[in-house]
């Protein structure tokens, strides 16, 4: 896609900012937004000039969740003509397709939650690496109050991010809670005045972009996320050993060590789009069945 309807894609220096862009609808999630977000992360991974991604919302909301304009049929695929009610069909959750794509990202992803974020507006942030919130942010995993279940792979992500007890409280109650509670519960890294949020996010993104090896960050990101599901630390040791061996003889490591010894900024040259080691992926792709 070269142009987008429901998001904005803006690159400034090494930072890509993806803005959910339906402000009059509080950036409510649609099928179009789903496809555009997936495309945006595909573009990001292919662009070695992008070193970090910020996701935020236009206007006073981050994302108000699913677009409910279809009323009671919003989540009924058969009623909306998406699926044939007379036969069994495979119907994938759109939010889950987005979170799985973010999970695969080669670039670090920072959520700048600038206002209300409920339903998929909250769950889409879970595979993002760092979440910041504005003081006006309100967050809710409101599924039980709509008679629906968790989505966007949040039953996997949320307990890993905040622990199962905190996840259970928020999901079972379905309440919308303030940024201070999100901070206390470990969901967000920090809370900021509304007009400072994006500056803080950009500061973090620039710290990564200006000081680190893109290859090191890409490998470390996948290593940490993938190991959340490992059944033994030996699985991490296997991958660590391969990664250390590969990067240990790489031009980025040589540059990083020499720059440190010479007390100068490092100039890393390796590209995640072209220089990934042969052992990546070390995981098996999981088909939707």
DOVO-933823 format. One record per residue (C-alpha): x, y, z; residue in one letter. Coordinates in pm, whole numbers, plus 50000, padded with zeros to 5 digits. Each point is the difference from the previous one (the first is absolute). Layout:
BEGIN
XYZA...
This chain:
BEGIN
500005000050000X501355034249913X497285020150173X497894992950305X496455008650104X499934992050370X503625004750109X502765025049933X503544988149923X502695026250065X503774995150006X502195026950154X503674990850013X500304964750140X496555000250162X496754988149844X496845013150163X496834980649922X496945020350100X496554984450023X498095025749797X496244999650049X499755027750260X496285006349949X499374963450090X502574999850282X502234979349769X497684970050024X501504968549848X498794988449656X500934973849744X501655027249798X502095010550301X500994963750056X501304995849646X501755033650005X501784992950330X501264966749869X501245017149684X501675027550203X502014974950203X500964981849679X501305033349864X501825007550322X501854966950003X501065004749637X501355035250063X503414998750169X499915037650054X497184994750252X501524991050335X497005003150232X496225002349971X497605021250207X496264992449990X497575026650119X496535013749927X498705031549836X497885023250213X498854992950352X500004961849985X502534972849934X497404974649882X496454995350129X499994963249907X498024983349724X497785021949785X496514992550139X498085017049719X498454966549903X498264999050336X499184966050146X501344982849688X503495015050040X501594967250105X497624976749812X501834990849680X497104980549854X497525028250059X502345024649831X500494977249699X503654993350075X499434962850045X497414975149883X497934990150304X499154966249843X503544986849986X503104999150215X502485026649898X503395011250119X499655035550120X503035016850151X499805027650258X501185032449839X501565013650316X501974967950035X501385003449650X501285034650093X501574989450331X501664969949837X501515023149738X501295023850268X501414969750186X502044991949687X501385035549966X503755004249950X499825034950147X499255010250360X496475013350040X498945027050246X496335006350080X499185036250079X496524995750149X498665035349971X496424994550120X497334973150039X501194965349895X497414972750046X499394965749853X502284995249702X501265035150066X501624985950314X500904965249878X501795011949685X502575016750228X500934967950182X502584987249748X501545034849988X503235001550198X499505031750204X496685016350089X499765036450108X496745016550101X498765035550023X498325012150315X496664999749816X500374964049884X497324975450109X500494963049934X497524971450009X499884963249914X496235002949975X499094966749839X497894986450286X497905031949993X499224994149632X499314962950035X503024990449791X503364983850075X503585011449996X501485005349654X503175011449820X501954971750170X499575018850329X499444968150200X503654992349915X501475035150020X498245016550294X500924974950276X503605000849880X500115037850010X498325006250338X499644965750166X496964977750006X498385014550314X500025035849875X498904988649654X497124980550152X498775029750204X499945023449702X498464974749759X497384985550234X498795034050117X500235016049657X500385033850163X501685030049840X502845012050221X502215031050007X503615003049893X501174999750362X498534965250050X501584988149675X503355012250133X499534983450340X498994967549829X503074999349776X498145005149674X501705033049914X503565011650060X499115035750095X497275026549994X500525034849856X498145032749948X498034997849678X502135025449817X503274982650094X499104964149910X501254999249641X503205018450090X500804973450260X499214972349751X502255016149739X502755003950257X499924962750072X499874991749629X502975022549929X502004985050286X499644966249831X500565012949647X503085020850073X501944976250225X499344964049901X500524974049732X496804993849805X500974963249969X500604996650373X496645015950081X498154978749744X501504967750131X499565009550366X496355008949940X499214966249849X502064981550261X498115015350292X496494996949856X500524964549870X501474987950328X496855009650191X498554967049881X503104978350048X499694971150245X503625000850124X502905025050007X501964975849783X497905012349708X501335035050061X503564986850038X499774983349658X498945032049829X502295022550205X502974978549901X499205001949629X499345037450014X503185007950194X502064979149756X498445017349698X500175035550130X503394994250166X501684998749659X497865027049842X501015035049890X497575014950252X501754984150296X503415010649872X498705035549956X498295000350338X503124989050187X502365023049808X497675029850046X499884993450375X503804997750025X500455031249787X497325018850199X497965009349693X496454992749877X499664966749822X499034998549634X498154967349958X499364987549647X498184966650021X496434999049866X497244978050144X498344998049658X503084983249846X502404987850268X497994976750221X501894968050091X499044966849845X498624986650328X497205026049994X497254989550028X500804974050264X496294996450070X497354981949799X497445022049832X496544993650144X497204996949744X496465010250090X498004967649997X
